[in-house]
């Protein structure tokens, strides 16, 4: 398994708007395309930081899902424009994680 831990930094004062889009559009759409979203969080110490966790079988699974989601007309025309001005893109951080042998997330 591979895990993807994403940190998004949201424009100050825009977290409620961002969460509305994440929870009503982005997460449901990604789930409908086969993505596995394990968690969605707001950082307790930085209220402008949104964190989420996704899981993939392997790198090939990840790439197929990326192509299906981010290559879709729905993503490009409906979702991406709605979040473009909410994110501070240059601060986005994406960490790919592989569980160790003793991890229960194997």
C-alpha positions in Angstrom: 0.0 0.0 0.0 1.0 3.6 -0.6 -0.4 6.5 1.4 -0.5 10.1 0.2 -0.5 12.8 2.9 -1.4 16.2 1.4 -1.1 19.6 3.1 -3.0 22.5 1.5 -2.7 26.0 2.7 -5.8 28.0 2.3 -6.2 31.8 1.8 -6.8 33.4 5.2 -10.5 33.5 6.1 -11.4 31.1 3.3 -11.3 27.7 5.1 -15.1 27.4 5.4 -15.5 28.0 1.6 -12.8 25.5 0.9 -14.3 22.8 3.2 -17.7 23.2 1.6 -16.2 22.4 -1.8 -14.0 19.6 -0.5 -16.9 17.9 1.3 -19.7 18.5 -1.2 -17.8 18.1 -4.5 -14.2 17.0 -4.4 -14.3 14.1 -2.0 -17.6 12.6 -3.3 -16.3 13.0 -6.9 -13.0 11.3 -6.1 -14.7 8.5 -4.2 -17.0 7.9 -7.2 -13.9 7.5 -9.4 -12.3 4.9 -7.1 -10.1 7.0 -4.9 -9.8 5.9 -1.3 -9.9 8.9 1.0 -9.0 7.9 4.6 -9.2 11.2 6.3 -9.9 14.9 6.0 -8.6 17.3 8.6 -8.0 21.0 9.6 -4.7 21.5 11.5 -5.4 22.3 15.1 -2.4 24.6 15.3 -2.8 26.3 11.9 -6.4 26.9 11.0 -5.4 27.8 7.4 -3.9 24.3 6.8 -6.1 21.5 5.5 -4.7 17.9 5.5 -6.0 14.8 3.9 -4.9 11.2 3.5 -5.5 8.9 0.5 -4.5 5.3 -0.1 -3.4 3.5 -3.2 -2.6 -0.2 -3.9 0.7 0.8 -5.6 2.2 3.5 -7.9 0.3 2.1 -11.0 -3.0 2.4 -9.1 -2.2 5.9 -8.1 -1.4 7.0 -11.6 -4.6 5.4 -13.1 -6.7 7.2 -10.5 -4.8 10.5 -11.0 -5.5 10.2 -14.8 -9.2 9.4 -14.2 -9.8 12.2 -11.7 -7.5 15.0 -12.7 -7.8 14.3 -16.5 -11.6 14.4 -16.4 -13.5 17.3 -17.9 -15.5 17.5 -14.7 -12.3 18.2 -12.7 -11.0 20.7 -15.2 -14.2 22.6 -15.9 -16.2 22.3 -12.6 -13.9 21.7 -9.7 -10.5 23.3 -10.5 -11.9 26.8 -11.1 -13.8 26.7 -7.8 -10.7 26.1 -5.7 -8.1 28.1 -7.8 -8.4 31.2 -5.7 -8.7 29.5 -2.4 -5.4 27.6 -2.3 -1.9 29.0 -1.8 -0.5 26.6 -4.4 3.2 27.3 -3.7 2.8 26.0 -0.2 1.1 22.7 -1.1 3.0 19.7 0.2 2.5 16.1 -0.9 4.2 13.3 0.9 4.1 9.7 -0.3 4.3 7.2 2.5 5.0 3.5 2.6 4.1 1.7 5.8 6.8 -0.2 7.6 6.6 -3.9 8.2 5.2 -3.4 11.7 2.6 -0.9 10.7 -1.0 -1.9 11.0 -1.6 0.0 7.8 0.1 -2.7 5.7 
